């Protein structure tokens, strides 16, 4: 278990850009990806905005003949995974005779397919057979394997909005246990009427903008996206001359075992402490925390209370930002996209902001990097994600030093 695990490739599909370069540039410029929703009719809902991906051309990455075989969640994931492979300077299809794993996280998987089947059946009283082949959640990892030519182990993790970090942690373990030399850690979720309706009925969605940690925050923004990271055994990565963005050094998991939707301070504290312990670092070492930061009253208050308990007097010193203020909440893809932002923060020594911050909240009096990116040396990062059902996951990344 002494094998070191490094990040060598990044792939992004999001409401603020496709490809990590556009994504990163827009993050640093505080660009919002929130817009009027066009994929579904929102007239009967309380809110009408979200983080939809508007200008997206998957045909650049997926043959037109295969598009009908894949759900939107699968298309997003395949595009992100292909980008990450190309960014890592790996040929497609993969030609080396070594097993390469896939760890895929999602909240709702191909849920849009259910909506499509329902719509078609109501209108035509028939079931389109090609849609049924898109339904099982395993179809996404099967598609990634097929598109990239991978023959290693495939895992699907559906731990709601922490699924991206769960995928990264699982990939990290596969490499440390020397089951594989490389893993594609990917997560995706597509914009869905079911998800949007559900969060609206909870009255957890803000009408105009997401304002994490702001006193007047009104909720989250439903969004879609995909993020993919290539993790490699350090020895293998160096042997093939790969560029290295950062190193994964540990993660922590916990379950609140308390409430289906309400977060628990104790569960989040336990998760962060486990991550720091496994990484072999102390709270004093952390230079940046990527917050779960959904913009709901309960989540932000609970996360801040947990950070105060773990980091003590340092909690006001550590930059803590939420990129959901720009992207919206991409469900299972969220922590994968946030891990990519963490990786780039380490690489470039710049921390993305929390935009839309206007009024300080005494309960959330953290250093939330309000509205403007900040230059800051970043050696150790804690990436937090907390999900419905009390599923918590924190991943620790560090600057790579040979």
C-alpha positions as CSV (number, residue, x, y, z in Angstrom):
1,X,0.0,0.0,0.0
2,X,3.0,2.3,-0.3
3,X,2.5,2.9,-4.0
4,X,2.1,6.6,-4.8
5,X,-0.8,7.8,-6.9
6,X,-0.6,10.8,-9.1
7,X,-3.0,12.7,-11.4
8,X,-1.9,12.9,-15.0
9,X,-5.0,13.8,-17.0
10,X,-8.1,16.0,-16.7
11,X,-11.3,16.1,-18.6
12,X,-14.3,18.5,-18.1
13,X,-17.8,19.1,-19.5
14,X,-19.6,21.8,-17.6
15,X,-21.9,24.8,-17.9
16,X,-18.8,27.1,-17.9
17,X,-16.8,25.2,-20.4
18,X,-15.7,22.0,-22.0
19,X,-12.0,21.1,-21.5
20,X,-10.1,21.9,-18.4
21,X,-8.5,25.0,-19.9
22,X,-11.8,26.8,-20.6
23,X,-13.2,25.5,-17.3
24,X,-10.3,26.8,-15.3
25,X,-10.2,30.2,-17.0
26,X,-13.9,30.8,-16.4
27,X,-13.5,29.7,-12.8
28,X,-10.8,32.2,-12.2
29,X,-12.8,34.9,-13.9
30,X,-15.8,34.2,-11.7
31,X,-18.1,33.3,-14.7
32,X,-21.5,32.0,-13.9
33,X,-22.9,29.0,-15.8
34,X,-26.4,29.6,-14.6
35,X,-29.0,30.4,-17.3
36,X,-32.7,29.9,-18.1
37,X,-33.6,26.2,-18.4
38,X,-34.5,25.2,-22.0
39,X,-34.4,21.3,-21.9
40,X,-37.6,21.0,-19.8
41,X,-40.7,23.0,-19.2
42,X,-40.4,24.8,-15.9
43,X,-43.6,26.8,-16.0
44,X,-45.2,24.8,-13.2
45,X,-42.1,25.1,-10.9
46,X,-41.0,27.7,-8.4
47,X,-37.7,28.4,-10.2
48,X,-36.6,28.5,-13.8
49,X,-32.8,28.6,-13.9
50,X,-30.0,26.0,-13.7
51,X,-26.6,25.0,-14.8
52,X,-27.4,23.5,-18.2
53,X,-24.6,22.9,-20.7
54,X,-25.6,24.9,-23.8
55,X,-22.9,24.8,-26.4
56,X,-21.9,21.2,-26.4
57,X,-20.7,19.2,-29.5
58,X,-20.1,15.6,-28.4
59,X,-19.7,14.5,-32.1
60,X,-16.1,15.7,-31.8
61,X,-15.5,12.8,-29.5
62,X,-18.2,10.2,-30.2
63,X,-19.1,8.8,-33.6
64,X,-22.5,9.9,-34.8
65,X,-23.6,6.3,-35.2
66,X,-23.1,5.6,-31.5
67,X,-24.8,8.7,-30.2
68,X,-28.2,7.0,-30.2
69,X,-26.9,4.2,-28.1
70,X,-25.8,6.5,-25.2
71,X,-27.8,8.4,-22.6
72,X,-26.9,12.0,-22.0
73,X,-25.1,11.1,-18.7
74,X,-23.1,8.5,-20.6
75,X,-22.2,11.0,-23.4
76,X,-21.0,13.6,-20.9
77,X,-18.9,10.9,-19.1
78,X,-17.4,9.5,-22.3
79,X,-16.4,13.0,-23.6
80,X,-14.8,13.9,-20.2
81,X,-12.9,10.5,-20.1
82,X,-11.6,10.9,-23.7
83,X,-10.5,14.5,-22.9
84,X,-8.6,13.2,-19.8
85,X,-7.0,10.4,-21.8
86,X,-5.8,12.9,-24.5
87,X,-4.6,15.3,-21.8
88,X,-2.6,12.5,-20.3
89,X,-1.0,11.9,-23.7
90,X,-2.4,8.3,-23.9
91,X,-3.4,6.9,-27.2
92,X,-7.0,6.0,-27.9
93,X,-7.7,3.1,-28.1
94,X,-5.3,2.1,-25.3
95,X,-2.8,-0.3,-26.8
96,X,-0.7,-1.3,-23.8
97,X,-1.1,-4.8,-22.3
98,X,-1.9,-3.6,-18.8
99,X,-5.3,-3.5,-17.0
100,X,-6.7,0.0,-16.7
101,X,-9.6,0.5,-14.3
102,X,-12.7,2.7,-14.4
103,X,-14.4,4.0,-11.3
104,X,-17.5,5.9,-12.2
105,X,-19.7,8.0,-9.8
106,X,-23.2,9.3,-10.4
107,X,-26.4,10.3,-8.5
108,X,-29.1,9.5,-11.0
109,X,-27.3,7.7,-13.8
110,X,-29.3,7.6,-17.1
111,X,-32.4,9.0,-15.4
112,X,-33.2,11.1,-18.4
113,X,-33.9,7.9,-20.3
114,X,-36.8,7.1,-18.0
115,X,-38.2,10.6,-18.7
116,X,-37.8,10.0,-22.5
117,X,-39.5,6.6,-22.4
118,X,-42.4,8.1,-20.4
119,X,-42.8,11.0,-22.8
120,X,-42.8,8.8,-25.9
121,X,-45.2,6.2,-24.4
122,X,-47.7,8.9,-23.4
123,X,-47.7,10.3,-26.9
124,X,-47.3,7.1,-29.0
125,X,-48.2,4.2,-26.8
126,X,-45.1,2.4,-27.7
127,X,-41.7,1.7,-26.2
128,X,-38.6,2.6,-28.3
129,X,-36.3,-0.4,-27.9
130,X,-33.0,1.5,-28.3
131,X,-33.8,3.5,-25.1
132,X,-33.9,0.4,-23.0
133,X,-30.3,-0.3,-23.8
134,X,-29.4,3.1,-22.3
135,X,-31.1,2.4,-19.0
136,X,-28.8,0.3,-16.8
137,X,-26.2,2.3,-14.9
138,X,-23.4,0.0,-16.0
139,X,-23.9,1.2,-19.6
140,X,-21.8,4.2,-18.8
141,X,-18.7,2.3,-17.7
142,X,-19.2,-0.1,-20.6
143,X,-19.2,2.8,-23.0
144,X,-16.1,4.3,-21.5
145,X,-14.3,0.9,-21.7
146,X,-15.4,0.5,-25.3
147,X,-14.5,4.0,-26.4
148,X,-11.0,3.9,-24.8
149,X,-10.2,0.3,-25.3
150,X,-9.9,-0.5,-21.6
151,X,-10.1,-4.1,-20.1
152,X,-9.5,-3.6,-16.4
153,X,-12.0,-3.6,-13.5
154,X,-15.1,-1.3,-13.8
155,X,-17.0,0.0,-10.8
156,X,-20.2,2.1,-10.5
157,X,-20.7,4.1,-7.3
158,X,-24.0,5.9,-6.7
159,X,-23.5,7.7,-3.4
160,X,-25.5,10.7,-4.5
161,X,-23.5,14.0,-4.5
162,X,-20.4,12.5,-3.0
163,X,-20.1,9.9,-5.8
164,X,-17.2,11.7,-7.6
165,X,-15.0,11.6,-4.5
166,X,-16.0,8.0,-3.9
167,X,-14.8,7.2,-7.4
168,X,-11.5,8.9,-6.8
169,X,-11.0,7.1,-3.5
170,X,-11.8,3.7,-5.1
171,X,-9.4,4.4,-7.9
172,X,-6.7,5.4,-5.5
173,X,-7.2,2.1,-3.6
174,X,-7.0,0.0,-6.8
175,X,-3.7,1.5,-7.6
176,X,-2.3,1.3,-4.1
177,X,-3.3,-2.4,-3.9
178,X,-1.5,-2.9,-7.2
179,X,-4.5,-4.2,-9.0
180,X,-4.0,-1.7,-11.8
181,X,-1.4,0.8,-13.0
182,X,-4.0,3.4,-14.1
183,X,-7.6,4.3,-13.4
184,X,-10.1,6.6,-15.1
185,X,-12.0,8.2,-12.3
186,X,-15.1,9.8,-13.8
187,X,-18.4,11.1,-12.6
188,X,-21.4,12.5,-14.5
189,X,-25.0,13.5,-14.2
190,X,-27.3,15.0,-16.8
191,X,-29.9,17.7,-16.3
192,X,-33.2,15.9,-15.4
193,X,-36.8,16.9,-14.9
194,X,-37.0,14.4,-11.9
195,X,-34.0,16.0,-10.1
196,X,-35.1,19.5,-10.8
197,X,-38.7,18.8,-9.7
198,X,-37.5,17.1,-6.5
199,X,-35.2,19.9,-5.4
200,X,-37.9,22.4,-6.2
201,X,-40.4,20.6,-4.1
202,X,-37.9,20.7,-1.2
203,X,-37.8,24.4,-1.9
204,X,-34.0,24.1,-1.9
205,X,-33.4,25.9,-5.2
206,X,-32.5,29.5,-5.4
207,X,-34.6,31.6,-7.9
208,X,-31.7,33.6,-9.5
209,X,-28.2,32.7,-8.2
210,X,-26.3,30.4,-5.8
211,X,-24.8,32.2,-2.9
212,X,-22.8,29.8,-0.7
213,X,-22.1,31.1,2.8
214,X,-24.0,34.4,2.2
215,X,-26.4,35.4,5.0
216,X,-29.2,35.8,2.4
217,X,-28.5,32.6,0.5
218,X,-31.7,31.0,-0.9
219,X,-30.5,27.5,-2.1
220,X,-28.6,25.6,-4.6
221,X,-28.8,25.4,-8.4
222,X,-29.5,22.2,-10.2
223,X,-26.9,21.5,-12.9
224,X,-25.3,18.9,-15.1
225,X,-21.7,18.0,-16.0
226,X,-18.9,15.5,-16.0
227,X,-15.4,15.4,-14.7
228,X,-12.7,12.8,-15.3
229,X,-9.2,12.4,-13.8
230,X,-6.5,9.9,-14.8
231,X,-4.8,8.4,-11.8
232,X,-1.6,6.5,-12.2
233,X,0.9,4.6,-10.3
234,X,3.8,7.1,-9.9
235,X,6.4,4.6,-11.2
236,X,4.4,3.8,-14.3
237,X,3.6,7.5,-14.9
238,X,7.3,8.5,-14.7
239,X,8.4,5.6,-16.9
240,X,6.1,6.8,-19.7
241,X,7.1,10.4,-19.2
242,X,3.7,11.7,-18.1
243,X,3.2,15.2,-16.9
244,X,2.0,15.2,-13.3
245,X,-0.5,17.7,-12.0
246,X,-0.8,16.6,-8.3
247,X,-0.7,13.6,-6.0
248,X,-3.6,11.9,-4.1
249,X,-2.5,11.0,-0.6
250,X,-5.6,9.9,1.2
251,X,-9.4,10.1,1.6
252,X,-12.0,9.6,4.3
253,X,-15.5,8.3,4.2
254,X,-18.4,8.4,6.7
255,X,-22.1,8.0,6.9
256,X,-24.2,10.1,9.2
257,X,-26.7,7.2,9.7
258,X,-29.1,9.9,10.9
259,X,-31.3,11.6,8.3
260,X,-32.0,11.2,4.6
261,X,-31.5,14.8,3.7
262,X,-30.3,16.8,6.8
263,X,-26.5,16.8,7.2
264,X,-24.7,16.1,10.5
265,X,-21.8,18.0,12.0
266,X,-20.5,14.8,13.6
267,X,-20.5,12.8,10.4
268,X,-18.7,15.6,8.4
269,X,-16.1,16.0,11.2
270,X,-15.5,12.2,11.2
271,X,-15.0,12.2,7.4
272,X,-12.5,15.1,7.4
273,X,-10.5,13.7,10.3
274,X,-10.3,10.3,8.6
275,X,-9.0,11.9,5.4
276,X,-6.3,13.9,7.2
277,X,-5.3,10.9,9.2
278,X,-4.9,8.6,6.2
279,X,-3.0,11.4,4.4
280,X,-0.6,11.6,7.3
281,X,-1.1,15.4,7.7
282,X,-2.5,17.6,10.4
283,X,-5.1,20.4,10.1
284,X,-2.2,22.9,10.2
285,X,-0.9,21.6,6.9
286,X,-4.1,22.3,4.8
287,X,-3.7,25.3,2.5
288,X,-7.1,25.3,0.8
289,X,-10.5,23.6,1.4
290,X,-12.8,23.0,-1.6
291,X,-16.2,23.2,0.2
292,X,-19.2,21.2,-0.6
293,X,-20.9,24.6,-0.4
294,X,-24.3,24.1,-2.0
295,X,-25.8,27.4,-0.9
296,X,-28.6,25.9,1.2
297,X,-29.1,27.2,4.7
298,X,-28.6,23.8,6.4
299,X,-25.6,22.6,4.3
300,X,-23.5,25.7,4.6
301,X,-24.2,26.2,8.3
302,X,-23.4,22.5,9.1
303,X,-20.2,22.4,6.9
304,X,-18.9,25.6,8.5
305,X,-19.5,24.2,12.0
306,X,-17.7,21.0,11.2
307,X,-14.7,22.9,9.7
308,X,-14.5,25.0,12.9
309,X,-14.4,21.8,15.0
310,X,-11.7,20.2,12.9
311,X,-9.5,23.2,12.2
312,X,-10.0,25.2,15.4
313,X,-8.7,28.8,15.4
314,X,-7.2,28.3,11.9
315,X,-10.7,28.2,10.3
316,X,-10.6,31.9,9.4
317,X,-7.1,31.6,8.0
318,X,-7.7,28.8,5.5
319,X,-9.2,29.8,2.1
320,X,-12.4,27.9,1.6
321,X,-14.4,28.4,-1.6
322,X,-17.3,26.8,-3.4
323,X,-17.2,26.5,-7.2
324,X,-20.9,25.5,-7.1
325,X,-21.5,29.3,-7.0
326,X,-20.5,29.3,-10.6
327,X,-21.4,25.8,-11.9
328,X,-24.5,25.0,-9.9
329,X,-24.7,21.6,-8.3
330,X,-23.8,18.9,-10.8
331,X,-24.9,16.1,-8.5
332,X,-22.6,13.1,-8.7
333,X,-20.2,15.0,-10.9
334,X,-19.7,17.8,-8.4
335,X,-16.8,16.5,-6.4
336,X,-15.0,15.2,-9.5
337,X,-15.2,18.6,-11.0
338,X,-14.1,20.1,-7.7
339,X,-11.2,17.7,-7.5
340,X,-10.1,19.0,-10.9
341,X,-10.3,22.6,-9.6
342,X,-8.2,21.5,-6.6
343,X,-5.6,19.9,-8.8
344,X,-5.3,23.1,-10.9
345,X,-5.2,25.3,-7.7
346,X,-2.2,23.3,-6.6
347,X,-0.6,23.4,-10.1
348,X,-1.1,27.1,-10.6
349,X,-1.1,28.5,-7.0
350,X,-4.5,30.2,-7.5
351,X,-7.7,29.6,-5.6
352,X,-11.0,30.0,-7.4
353,X,-13.6,32.3,-5.8
354,X,-17.0,31.9,-4.3
355,X,-19.0,34.3,-6.4
356,X,-22.3,36.1,-5.6
357,X,-21.1,36.7,-2.0
358,X,-22.7,39.9,-0.7
359,X,-23.6,39.7,3.0
360,X,-21.5,37.9,5.7
361,X,-23.2,35.4,7.8
362,X,-22.0,35.1,11.5
363,X,-22.6,31.4,11.3
364,X,-20.5,31.0,8.2
365,X,-17.7,33.4,9.1
366,X,-15.1,31.5,7.1
367,X,-12.5,32.9,4.6
368,X,-14.7,32.1,1.5
369,X,-12.5,33.8,-1.1
370,X,-15.4,36.2,-2.0
371,X,-16.0,37.0,-5.7
372,X,-12.4,37.2,-6.9
373,X,-9.7,34.5,-7.4
374,X,-6.7,34.7,-5.1
375,X,-3.1,33.9,-5.6
376,X,-2.0,31.6,-2.8
377,X,0.6,28.9,-2.5
378,X,-1.2,25.6,-2.3
379,X,0.6,22.5,-1.2
380,X,-2.2,20.5,0.5
381,X,-5.9,20.6,-0.4
382,X,-9.0,19.0,1.2
383,X,-11.9,18.4,-1.2
384,X,-15.2,17.9,0.7
385,X,-18.4,16.4,-0.6
386,X,-21.5,15.5,1.4
387,X,-24.6,13.8,0.1
388,X,-28.2,12.8,0.8
389,X,-28.3,9.8,3.0
390,X,-25.4,11.2,5.0
391,X,-22.8,9.9,2.6
392,X,-19.7,11.9,3.2
393,X,-16.3,11.8,1.3
394,X,-13.2,14.0,1.6
395,X,-10.1,13.6,-0.6
396,X,-6.6,15.0,0.2
397,X,-4.4,16.2,-2.7
398,X,-0.9,17.6,-2.5
399,X,1.7,19.3,-4.7
400,X,3.8,16.6,-6.4
401,X,7.4,16.5,-5.2
402,X,9.5,13.7,-6.7
